[in-house]
C-alpha cells in the first residue's frame, strides 16, 4: 500500500484529533499510527479507519468500547463530550419541569445518611441545580474519565459528587438513591476484556419516576441524552472546572454495608459460620464484600490472594468473567484446599454474582445463573417487602421462577432483557437475569448487585446447613416439584454486525418447524411485543416437549445469543440423576439444532 491509497479526509480527521487530544498517551499512539499509515502500512490504515468509522453510539448501555484515541473508542475526548451532553440534558429537563414538579424525599435516605448525604430540604429541592454522583472502577482510564466528568459537570453548574475511591457499581447505584442524586455515572466496562472501558448512566431524583429512580436509563432518555451530545465539539470548547465538586465521605461504603445488612431477615438467626472462599477477579469487590460479611455476622471470607487486589490487566484470567472457562480455577482450588462450604465470585465491578458448591458426585460445581436465581427467589418469597411485592426475571431467563411464584401465590413479571427493565417492575421485591445478575433489595439498589446477593446466598446456605442440607438439596426439592430444568446458551460471534441482521432475517423468513426432533408449537416474534412487553429484536420458539429457545442479538457484543431451556418431569428422588442426564443430553441436542437453523 502507498500513501495515495489513503483517504485524505481520514488522515485529516486523525491529525485534528491528535491536535486536540488531552491525553499524552493516546496522542502518541495516534501520531505513530498516522505516520505508519502515511508510510504505507496497511494495518495502520485499517486501524485508523476503524477508529474514525463513526462516533460510539450512546444507548441504554451508555458507552462501552476499547480504550484508545478516535471517536469510535473510549477516551477523554469522547468522555468530555458525553459528560457535556449529559449535563445539557439534565439542565434542559430541569428547566422544562412545571413549577413544583420535583422528586419525593430521598428514596434511600435514613438516619445514617447524615454521614455523607448533602443537605437537602423540601424547599431546596425545586431550585437546586441537578445533582450528579460519579463513580469509577479500577480499569486503566476509569479514574481519569471520572475526574474529567466531574470537571465538566461542575463547570456546567451541576452539583457534583465524586465517589472517594475505586468502588463497585452497586455502590454507585446505591449512592444515586441514598444521596438523592438526579443522575449517576459509573465508569466501568464490567466483565469486558482488559482493553475496554465504559460509561453507564443512571437517572434519579427529579429526572424520573419512583420505579426508575436509581435505575439505568431506558428509552427515550437514552435517545434524548444522545441528542444532546455534540460529537464534533472541539475538546477545548468544553468548559472544565479546576474544582467545585465534592468528594463523598468515605463513609459511603459503610452506609452501603449498613443498608445491605438490613436485607437479611432478622427472624432467620441461624448460625453464620460458613467457610467461604471469595474472589473479586482482580476487581473492586474486595473493597466492600469481606467487610460486608463481617458486618453481617459471618466469618470473614478467605479471599483468593492472587486475585484480591484490583489489577486492570487481569493477569490470572483469560477473560474477567466468572462464567468463562478457567476464571474460577484459583477459587475452586482454594476451596478444595480449605474444605470450604461455598465459593463466591464477583465480576470486576461486583454487580454480578457466581456461586460454586461442593458436589459429592463432581467435587465442586458451578451453579448456573438460573439456578441461583430460583434459589434466591424461593428463599426471599416468604419475606418479600412490601406485602404483595412482585418477583421478576427477563424473558431470556428460565421460566422456573414464574412457576414457583405461581405455586406460592406470589405475583411474577417477565421483562425484556437487562436490569434497566427488571428494576422498573412496579412493586419489585426480587428480580434476576440468567447472566448472573440479581436484585435482592430494590429499595436500596435498583440494579443488579453481586454483593447483597452474595449475602442472601450465604444466609440461605447457612440456614440449610442448620438443617443438615445444602444448596444442591434445595435445588433437588424444587426439581421434584416442578421438574428438572436445564438451561444453557449458544453464542454465534460474527465479524460484521450486519451479519446479525441477516441471521435474524433468515430465521424470520424460514423459521424452524422442528427443534431437537420436536415440533415447534409456538413461534413468537418479539418485535411485535409479547404479553404486554415492548417490542424487541428477538425470536422465541417453544416445542411440543416444553423446550424453549430465545434468539436475540447481543446488546454489547457482535454476536447472536440463543438461550436454551429444557424441562424433564420427575416423580421421585431416585429419578433425579436420570432426569438430569436426559435433560443435559436434550440441551446439547437443542443447541445443535438451533445452530443448524442458523447455518452453523
C-alpha positions as CSV (number, residue, x, y, z in Angstrom):
1,X,0.0,0.0,0.0
2,X,1.2,3.5,-0.7
3,X,0.3,6.9,0.6
4,X,-2.0,7.6,-2.4
5,X,-4.3,4.7,-1.2
6,X,-5.1,6.6,1.9
7,X,-8.3,8.7,2.2
8,X,-7.0,12.3,2.8
9,X,-10.1,13.0,4.9
10,X,-9.2,10.1,7.2
11,X,-5.7,11.5,7.8
12,X,-7.0,15.0,8.3
13,X,-9.5,13.8,10.9
14,X,-6.8,11.8,12.7
15,X,-4.4,14.8,12.6
16,X,-7.1,17.1,14.0
17,X,-8.0,14.6,16.8
18,X,-4.3,14.3,17.7
19,X,-4.0,18.1,17.9
20,X,-6.7,18.4,20.5
21,X,-6.4,15.1,22.4
22,X,-5.7,16.0,26.0
23,X,-4.2,12.5,26.8
24,X,-0.5,12.3,26.0
25,X,-0.5,8.5,25.6
26,X,-3.5,8.5,23.2
27,X,-2.0,11.3,21.2
28,X,1.3,9.5,20.9
29,X,-0.5,6.3,19.7
30,X,-2.4,8.2,17.1
31,X,0.6,10.2,15.8
32,X,2.5,7.0,15.4
33,X,-0.4,5.4,13.6
34,X,-0.8,8.4,11.3
35,X,2.9,8.2,10.4
36,X,2.8,4.5,9.7
37,X,-0.3,4.9,7.6
38,X,1.3,7.6,5.5
39,X,4.3,5.3,5.1
40,X,2.0,2.7,3.5
41,X,1.4,0.4,6.5
42,X,-1.9,-1.3,5.7
43,X,-2.6,-2.4,9.3
44,X,-2.2,1.3,10.4
45,X,-4.6,2.4,7.7
46,X,-7.2,-0.2,8.8
47,X,-6.8,0.7,12.4
48,X,-7.3,4.4,11.7
49,X,-10.4,3.6,9.6
50,X,-11.8,1.6,12.5
51,X,-11.2,4.4,15.0
52,X,-12.8,7.0,12.8
53,X,-15.6,4.9,11.3
54,X,-18.1,6.9,13.4
55,X,-18.8,8.0,17.0
56,X,-19.6,5.5,19.7
57,X,-23.4,5.1,19.9
58,X,-24.8,6.2,23.2
59,X,-27.7,3.9,24.1
60,X,-29.3,2.2,27.1
61,X,-26.0,0.7,28.0
62,X,-24.3,4.1,27.8
63,X,-21.0,3.7,26.1
64,X,-18.6,0.7,26.0
65,X,-15.6,0.1,23.8
66,X,-11.9,-0.4,23.7
67,X,-9.8,2.4,25.2
68,X,-7.8,4.5,22.7
69,X,-7.9,7.6,20.5
70,X,-10.6,8.3,18.0
71,X,-14.4,8.8,18.1
72,X,-15.0,5.0,18.0
73,X,-13.1,4.4,21.2
74,X,-13.3,5.2,24.8
75,X,-11.1,8.2,25.6
76,X,-11.0,11.6,27.3
77,X,-12.4,13.5,24.3
78,X,-15.4,11.1,24.0
79,X,-16.0,11.2,27.8
80,X,-15.9,15.0,27.9
81,X,-18.3,15.3,25.0
82,X,-20.6,12.8,26.6
83,X,-20.4,14.5,30.0
84,X,-21.2,17.8,28.4
85,X,-24.2,16.3,26.6
86,X,-25.5,14.7,29.8
87,X,-25.1,18.0,31.7
88,X,-27.1,19.7,28.9
89,X,-29.8,17.1,29.1
90,X,-30.2,17.4,32.9
91,X,-30.3,21.2,32.8
92,X,-32.9,21.2,30.0
93,X,-35.0,18.6,31.8
94,X,-35.0,20.7,35.0
95,X,-35.8,23.9,33.1
96,X,-38.7,22.2,31.4
97,X,-40.3,21.0,34.6
98,X,-43.5,22.6,35.8
99,X,-43.3,24.7,39.0
100,X,-43.4,22.4,42.0
101,X,-42.5,19.3,40.0
102,X,-39.8,17.6,41.9
103,X,-38.7,14.3,43.4
104,X,-40.0,12.9,46.7
105,X,-37.8,12.9,49.7
106,X,-34.6,10.9,49.3
107,X,-35.8,7.4,48.4
108,X,-32.9,5.6,50.1
109,X,-32.2,8.0,52.9
110,X,-32.2,7.0,56.6
111,X,-30.6,8.2,59.8
112,X,-27.2,7.1,58.7
113,X,-27.5,9.4,55.6
114,X,-26.3,12.3,57.7
115,X,-22.7,11.0,57.5
116,X,-22.4,11.6,53.8
117,X,-25.6,13.0,52.2
118,X,-25.6,16.6,51.1
119,X,-28.0,18.9,52.9
120,X,-31.4,18.6,51.4
121,X,-34.7,20.2,52.2
122,X,-38.1,20.1,50.5
123,X,-37.9,23.9,49.9
124,X,-34.5,23.5,48.3
125,X,-35.5,20.6,46.0
126,X,-37.1,22.7,43.3
127,X,-34.4,25.4,43.0
128,X,-31.2,23.5,43.4
129,X,-29.3,22.5,40.2
130,X,-29.1,18.9,39.1
131,X,-27.1,16.7,41.5
132,X,-25.0,14.1,39.8
133,X,-22.8,11.4,41.5
134,X,-19.8,9.9,39.7
135,X,-18.2,6.5,40.4
136,X,-15.4,4.6,38.8
137,X,-13.8,1.1,38.9
138,X,-10.1,0.1,38.7
139,X,-9.7,-0.1,34.9
140,X,-6.9,1.8,33.4
141,X,-8.7,5.0,32.4
142,X,-11.5,4.9,34.9
143,X,-10.4,7.4,37.4
144,X,-9.3,9.9,34.8
145,X,-12.6,9.6,32.9
146,X,-14.4,10.1,36.3
147,X,-12.4,13.2,37.1
148,X,-12.9,14.7,33.6
149,X,-16.7,14.1,34.0
150,X,-16.7,15.8,37.4
151,X,-14.8,18.8,35.9
152,X,-17.3,19.1,33.1
153,X,-20.4,18.7,35.4
154,X,-19.1,21.3,37.9
155,X,-18.3,23.8,35.1
156,X,-21.8,23.4,33.8
157,X,-23.2,24.3,37.2
158,X,-24.2,20.8,38.3
159,X,-23.9,19.9,42.0
160,X,-21.3,17.1,41.5
161,X,-20.3,14.4,44.0
162,X,-17.4,12.1,43.2
163,X,-17.1,8.8,45.0
164,X,-14.0,8.7,47.2
165,X,-12.2,5.8,45.6
166,X,-12.5,2.8,43.2
167,X,-15.7,1.2,44.3
168,X,-18.2,-1.3,42.9
169,X,-21.0,-0.4,40.5
170,X,-23.7,-1.3,43.1
171,X,-22.2,1.4,45.5
172,X,-22.7,4.0,42.8
173,X,-26.3,2.7,42.1
174,X,-26.9,2.9,45.9
175,X,-25.5,6.4,46.1
176,X,-27.9,7.7,43.4
177,X,-30.8,6.9,45.7
178,X,-29.0,7.4,49.0
179,X,-27.8,10.9,48.1
180,X,-31.0,11.8,46.2
181,X,-29.0,12.5,43.0
182,X,-30.7,13.4,39.8
183,X,-28.2,11.3,37.8
184,X,-25.3,8.9,38.3
185,X,-22.4,8.0,36.1
186,X,-20.3,4.8,36.6
187,X,-17.1,4.5,34.6
188,X,-16.8,0.7,34.2
189,X,-16.7,-2.0,31.5
190,X,-17.9,-4.6,34.0
191,X,-16.6,-8.0,32.8
192,X,-15.4,-6.9,29.4
193,X,-11.8,-7.6,28.2
194,X,-8.9,-5.6,29.8
195,X,-8.7,-3.2,26.9
196,X,-12.2,-2.0,27.3
197,X,-14.0,0.7,29.3
198,X,-17.5,2.1,29.5
199,X,-19.8,4.8,30.8
200,X,-23.0,3.8,32.4
201,X,-25.7,6.4,33.2
202,X,-28.4,6.2,35.9
203,X,-31.3,8.7,36.5
204,X,-32.8,9.5,39.8
205,X,-34.2,12.4,41.8
206,X,-36.4,14.7,39.8
207,X,-35.4,13.1,36.4
208,X,-37.6,10.0,36.6
209,X,-40.4,8.4,38.5
210,X,-40.0,6.2,41.6
211,X,-39.8,3.0,39.6
212,X,-36.8,4.3,37.7
213,X,-35.1,6.2,40.5
214,X,-31.6,4.9,40.6
215,X,-32.0,2.6,37.6
216,X,-30.1,2.5,34.4
217,X,-31.5,4.7,31.6
218,X,-34.1,3.4,29.1
219,X,-35.7,4.9,26.0
220,X,-36.5,7.7,25.4
221,X,-33.9,9.1,27.9
222,X,-31.1,7.4,26.1
223,X,-32.1,9.0,22.8
224,X,-32.6,12.4,24.4
225,X,-29.2,12.3,26.1
226,X,-27.6,11.1,22.8
227,X,-29.3,14.1,21.0
228,X,-27.5,16.5,23.4
229,X,-24.0,15.1,22.7
230,X,-22.1,17.1,20.2
231,X,-19.7,14.6,18.6
232,X,-17.9,17.4,16.7
233,X,-17.4,19.8,19.7
234,X,-13.7,20.9,19.9
235,X,-12.5,19.5,23.2
236,X,-11.0,22.9,24.2
237,X,-14.5,24.4,23.8
238,X,-15.9,22.2,26.6
239,X,-15.5,24.1,29.9
240,X,-13.7,22.3,32.7
241,X,-13.7,23.3,36.4
242,X,-10.5,23.1,38.3
243,X,-12.5,22.3,41.4
244,X,-16.0,22.8,42.7
245,X,-17.1,19.2,43.0
246,X,-17.5,17.3,46.3
247,X,-15.7,14.1,47.1
248,X,-18.1,11.9,49.0
249,X,-17.2,10.9,52.5
250,X,-15.5,7.5,52.7
251,X,-18.4,6.5,54.9
252,X,-20.5,6.0,51.7
253,X,-19.2,2.4,51.6
254,X,-20.1,1.9,55.3
255,X,-23.6,3.3,54.6
256,X,-23.9,0.8,51.7
257,X,-22.9,-2.1,54.0
258,X,-25.3,-1.0,56.8
259,X,-28.2,-0.9,54.3
260,X,-27.1,-4.3,52.9
261,X,-27.1,-5.9,56.3
262,X,-30.8,-4.9,56.6
263,X,-31.5,-7.1,53.6
264,X,-31.1,-10.2,55.8
265,X,-34.2,-11.5,57.5
266,X,-33.9,-10.6,61.3
267,X,-36.1,-13.7,62.0
268,X,-33.5,-16.0,60.5
269,X,-31.0,-16.1,63.2
270,X,-29.3,-19.5,62.5
271,X,-25.5,-19.9,62.6
272,X,-23.4,-17.8,60.3
273,X,-20.2,-19.8,60.5
274,X,-19.8,-20.6,56.8
275,X,-16.4,-21.3,55.4
276,X,-16.4,-19.1,52.3
277,X,-13.8,-18.6,49.6
278,X,-14.2,-15.4,47.7
279,X,-12.7,-13.9,44.6
280,X,-13.2,-10.4,43.2
281,X,-11.4,-11.4,40.0
282,X,-8.9,-8.5,40.2
283,X,-11.8,-6.1,40.6
284,X,-13.2,-3.7,43.2
285,X,-15.5,-6.1,45.1
286,X,-12.7,-6.8,47.6
287,X,-13.1,-3.3,48.9
288,X,-16.6,-4.0,50.2
289,X,-17.6,-7.6,50.3
290,X,-15.3,-9.0,53.0
291,X,-16.2,-6.2,55.4
292,X,-19.9,-6.6,54.5
293,X,-19.8,-10.3,55.5
294,X,-18.1,-9.4,58.8
295,X,-20.6,-6.7,59.5
296,X,-23.5,-9.2,58.9
297,X,-22.1,-11.6,61.5
298,X,-20.4,-14.1,59.1
299,X,-16.8,-15.2,59.3
300,X,-14.7,-13.0,57.0
301,X,-14.3,-14.9,53.7
302,X,-11.0,-16.2,52.6
303,X,-10.1,-14.0,49.6
304,X,-8.0,-15.7,46.8
305,X,-4.7,-13.8,47.3
306,X,-3.7,-13.9,43.6
307,X,-7.0,-12.1,42.6
308,X,-7.6,-10.0,45.7
309,X,-6.2,-6.6,44.6
310,X,-7.6,-4.6,41.7
311,X,-5.5,-5.1,38.6
312,X,-6.7,-3.7,35.2
313,X,-4.6,-6.3,33.3
314,X,-6.5,-9.2,35.0
315,X,-3.3,-11.3,34.9
316,X,-4.7,-14.6,36.2
317,X,-7.7,-14.9,33.8
318,X,-8.1,-15.1,30.1
319,X,-11.4,-13.2,30.4
320,X,-12.5,-11.5,33.7
321,X,-16.0,-13.1,33.8
322,X,-16.8,-15.9,36.3
323,X,-18.8,-17.6,33.6
324,X,-15.8,-18.1,31.3
325,X,-13.7,-21.3,31.4
326,X,-10.7,-21.1,33.8
327,X,-11.8,-17.9,35.5
328,X,-12.8,-19.8,38.7
329,X,-9.9,-22.2,38.8
330,X,-7.9,-20.5,41.6
331,X,-11.0,-20.1,43.7
332,X,-12.0,-23.7,43.3
333,X,-8.5,-24.9,44.1
334,X,-8.6,-22.8,47.3
335,X,-12.0,-24.2,48.2
336,X,-10.7,-27.7,47.9
337,X,-7.7,-27.0,49.9
338,X,-9.7,-25.3,52.7
339,X,-12.7,-27.6,52.8
340,X,-14.9,-24.6,52.0
341,X,-18.7,-24.6,52.2
342,X,-19.2,-22.1,49.4
343,X,-17.3,-20.2,46.7
344,X,-18.4,-16.7,45.9
345,X,-17.2,-14.7,42.9
346,X,-18.0,-11.2,41.7
347,X,-17.1,-9.9,38.3
348,X,-14.7,-6.9,38.3
349,X,-17.3,-4.2,39.1
350,X,-19.1,-6.6,41.5
351,X,-22.6,-6.2,40.1
352,X,-22.7,-9.9,39.2
353,X,-22.5,-13.0,41.4
354,X,-21.3,-16.5,40.7
355,X,-21.6,-19.4,43.2
356,X,-19.9,-22.8,43.4
357,X,-20.8,-25.5,45.8
358,X,-19.4,-28.9,46.9
359,X,-20.9,-31.7,44.9
360,X,-20.5,-35.3,46.2
361,X,-20.6,-36.5,42.6
362,X,-18.3,-34.0,41.0
363,X,-16.1,-32.4,43.7
364,X,-17.2,-28.8,43.0
365,X,-19.9,-27.5,40.8
366,X,-20.7,-24.0,39.4
367,X,-24.3,-23.1,39.7
368,X,-25.9,-21.6,36.7
369,X,-27.4,-18.1,36.8
370,X,-30.9,-19.6,36.6
371,X,-30.2,-22.0,39.5
372,X,-29.0,-19.1,41.7
373,X,-32.0,-17.0,40.6
374,X,-34.6,-19.6,41.6
375,X,-32.7,-20.4,44.9
376,X,-32.6,-16.7,45.9
377,X,-36.2,-16.0,44.7
378,X,-37.6,-19.1,46.5
379,X,-35.7,-18.1,49.7
380,X,-36.9,-14.5,49.6
381,X,-40.6,-15.1,48.6
382,X,-41.8,-15.7,52.1
383,X,-40.5,-12.4,53.5
384,X,-40.9,-10.1,50.5
385,X,-41.3,-6.5,51.4
386,X,-43.7,-4.8,51.0
387,X,-46.5,-7.3,51.2
388,X,-47.7,-8.2,47.7
389,X,-44.2,-7.5,46.2
390,X,-43.5,-8.9,42.8
391,X,-40.7,-11.2,41.7
392,X,-39.5,-10.9,38.1
393,X,-36.9,-12.1,35.6
394,X,-36.1,-11.4,32.0
395,X,-37.6,-13.2,29.1
396,X,-34.3,-15.0,28.3
397,X,-34.1,-16.4,31.8
398,X,-35.7,-19.7,32.8
399,X,-39.5,-19.9,33.3
400,X,-38.9,-21.8,36.6
401,X,-39.2,-18.7,38.9
402,X,-42.6,-17.9,37.4
403,X,-43.8,-21.4,38.1
404,X,-42.5,-21.3,41.7
405,X,-44.1,-17.9,42.2
406,X,-47.5,-19.1,40.8
407,X,-47.4,-22.1,43.2
408,X,-46.8,-19.9,46.2
409,X,-49.3,-17.2,45.1
410,X,-46.6,-14.5,44.5
411,X,-47.0,-12.1,41.6
412,X,-44.5,-12.6,38.8
413,X,-43.5,-10.4,35.9
414,X,-41.5,-11.2,32.8
415,X,-39.4,-8.3,31.4
416,X,-37.2,-7.5,28.5
417,X,-33.5,-8.4,28.7
418,X,-31.5,-6.2,31.1
419,X,-31.7,-4.7,34.5
420,X,-32.9,-1.4,33.2
421,X,-36.2,-3.3,32.7
422,X,-36.1,-5.7,35.6
423,X,-35.5,-2.8,38.1
424,X,-38.6,-0.9,36.8
425,X,-41.1,-3.7,37.6
426,X,-43.7,-2.0,39.8
427,X,-43.6,-3.3,43.3
428,X,-40.4,-5.3,42.7
429,X,-39.2,-7.4,45.6
430,X,-36.7,-9.6,43.8
431,X,-35.5,-9.8,40.2
432,X,-32.9,-11.6,38.3
433,X,-31.4,-12.4,34.9
434,X,-29.6,-15.5,33.8
435,X,-26.3,-13.7,33.2
436,X,-25.5,-13.8,37.0
437,X,-27.5,-10.6,37.8
438,X,-29.6,-10.4,41.0
439,X,-31.5,-7.6,42.7
440,X,-32.4,-8.7,46.2
441,X,-33.0,-5.2,47.6
442,X,-34.7,-2.9,45.1
443,X,-35.3,-0.1,47.6
444,X,-31.5,0.0,48.2
445,X,-30.0,-0.7,44.8
446,X,-32.3,-0.6,41.8
447,X,-29.9,-2.6,39.7
448,X,-28.1,-5.9,39.8
449,X,-25.9,-6.2,42.9
450,X,-23.5,-9.1,43.3
451,X,-22.6,-8.2,46.9
452,X,-26.1,-8.1,48.5
453,X,-27.0,-11.2,46.5
454,X,-23.9,-12.9,47.9
455,X,-25.0,-12.0,51.4
456,X,-28.5,-13.5,50.8
457,X,-27.0,-16.6,49.3
458,X,-24.8,-17.1,52.4
459,X,-27.9,-16.6,54.6
460,X,-29.6,-19.4,52.7
461,X,-26.6,-21.7,52.7
462,X,-26.2,-21.2,56.5
463,X,-29.9,-21.8,57.1
464,X,-29.8,-25.0,55.1
465,X,-26.7,-26.1,56.9
466,X,-28.6,-25.8,60.2
467,X,-31.0,-28.3,58.8
468,X,-28.2,-30.6,57.6
469,X,-29.0,-29.7,54.0
470,X,-27.2,-27.9,51.1
471,X,-28.0,-25.7,48.2
472,X,-28.0,-28.8,46.0
473,X,-30.6,-30.3,48.2
474,X,-32.7,-27.2,47.8
475,X,-32.4,-27.5,44.0
476,X,-33.5,-31.2,44.2
477,X,-36.6,-30.2,46.2
478,X,-37.5,-27.6,43.6
479,X,-36.9,-30.2,40.8
480,X,-39.2,-32.8,42.5
481,X,-42.0,-30.3,42.5
482,X,-41.5,-28.5,39.1
483,X,-39.3,-30.9,37.1
484,X,-35.6,-30.8,36.2
485,X,-34.9,-27.6,34.3
486,X,-31.6,-27.4,32.3
487,X,-30.6,-24.1,30.7
488,X,-27.7,-23.0,28.5
489,X,-26.6,-20.7,25.8
490,X,-25.3,-20.9,22.3
491,X,-23.4,-17.8,21.1
492,X,-22.6,-17.2,17.5
493,X,-19.9,-14.5,17.2
494,X,-19.6,-12.5,13.9
495,X,-17.0,-10.2,12.4
496,X,-19.6,-7.9,10.9
497,X,-22.5,-6.5,12.8
498,X,-24.6,-6.5,9.6
499,X,-24.5,-10.3,9.7
500,X,-26.6,-10.3,12.8
501,X,-29.5,-8.7,10.9
502,X,-29.0,-11.2,8.1
503,X,-29.2,-14.1,10.6
504,X,-32.3,-12.8,12.3
505,X,-33.9,-12.2,8.9
506,X,-33.1,-15.7,7.8
507,X,-34.9,-17.1,10.9
508,X,-37.9,-14.9,10.3
509,X,-38.2,-15.9,6.6
510,X,-37.6,-19.6,7.3
511,X,-38.5,-20.4,10.9
512,X,-37.6,-23.9,12.1
513,X,-40.6,-26.4,12.1
514,X,-38.8,-28.7,14.5
515,X,-36.0,-28.4,17.0
516,X,-34.2,-31.4,18.5
517,X,-36.8,-33.7,16.9
518,X,-39.7,-31.9,18.5
519,X,-42.4,-29.9,16.6
520,X,-42.2,-26.2,17.2
521,X,-45.7,-25.5,18.6
522,X,-45.3,-21.7,19.2
523,X,-43.2,-19.1,17.4
524,X,-43.2,-15.6,18.7
525,X,-41.5,-12.6,17.1
526,X,-40.9,-10.3,20.0
527,X,-40.6,-7.2,17.7
528,X,-44.4,-7.4,17.8
529,X,-44.5,-7.3,21.6
530,X,-45.2,-10.2,23.9
531,X,-47.5,-10.4,27.0
532,X,-47.5,-6.6,27.3
533,X,-43.8,-6.3,26.8
534,X,-42.5,-3.5,24.4
535,X,-41.2,-4.8,21.1
536,X,-37.6,-6.0,21.0
537,X,-35.5,-7.8,18.4
538,X,-35.8,-11.4,19.5
539,X,-37.5,-14.6,18.4
540,X,-38.9,-17.3,20.7
541,X,-39.7,-20.9,19.9
542,X,-41.4,-23.4,22.1
543,X,-41.5,-27.1,21.3
544,X,-44.0,-29.9,22.0
545,X,-42.0,-31.2,25.0
546,X,-41.9,-27.6,26.5
547,X,-38.4,-26.9,25.5
548,X,-37.7,-23.3,24.6
549,X,-35.2,-21.2,22.6
550,X,-35.0,-17.4,22.6
551,X,-32.7,-15.9,19.9
552,X,-31.5,-12.2,20.1
553,X,-28.6,-10.1,19.0
554,X,-26.3,-9.2,21.9
555,X,-26.7,-5.6,23.1
556,X,-23.0,-5.2,23.8
557,X,-21.0,-7.6,21.6
558,X,-21.0,-8.6,17.9
559,X,-22.7,-12.0,18.4
560,X,-26.1,-13.7,18.3
561,X,-27.2,-15.3,21.5
562,X,-29.5,-18.3,21.8
563,X,-31.0,-19.0,25.3
564,X,-32.0,-22.6,25.7
565,X,-34.3,-24.3,28.2
566,X,-35.3,-28.0,28.6
567,X,-37.7,-29.4,31.2
568,X,-37.9,-33.0,32.2
569,X,-40.6,-34.2,34.7
570,X,-39.7,-36.4,37.7
571,X,-41.9,-38.1,40.3
572,X,-39.4,-39.4,42.8
573,X,-35.9,-38.5,44.1
574,X,-34.5,-41.7,42.6
575,X,-35.4,-40.4,39.2
576,X,-33.4,-37.1,39.5
577,X,-30.0,-38.4,38.3
578,X,-31.5,-40.0,35.2
579,X,-33.7,-36.9,34.5
580,X,-30.7,-34.6,34.8
581,X,-28.7,-36.7,32.4
582,X,-31.6,-36.8,30.0
583,X,-32.1,-33.0,30.3
584,X,-28.3,-32.4,29.7
585,X,-28.4,-34.5,26.5
586,X,-31.6,-32.8,25.3
587,X,-30.0,-29.4,25.9
588,X,-27.0,-30.4,23.8
589,X,-29.3,-31.6,21.0
590,X,-31.3,-28.4,21.2
591,X,-28.2,-26.3,20.9
592,X,-27.0,-28.3,17.8
593,X,-30.5,-27.9,16.3
594,X,-30.8,-24.2,16.6
595,X,-27.2,-23.9,15.5
596,X,-28.1,-25.7,12.3
597,X,-31.1,-23.5,11.8
598,X,-28.6,-20.5,11.9
599,X,-26.4,-22.1,9.4
600,X,-23.6,-23.1,11.8
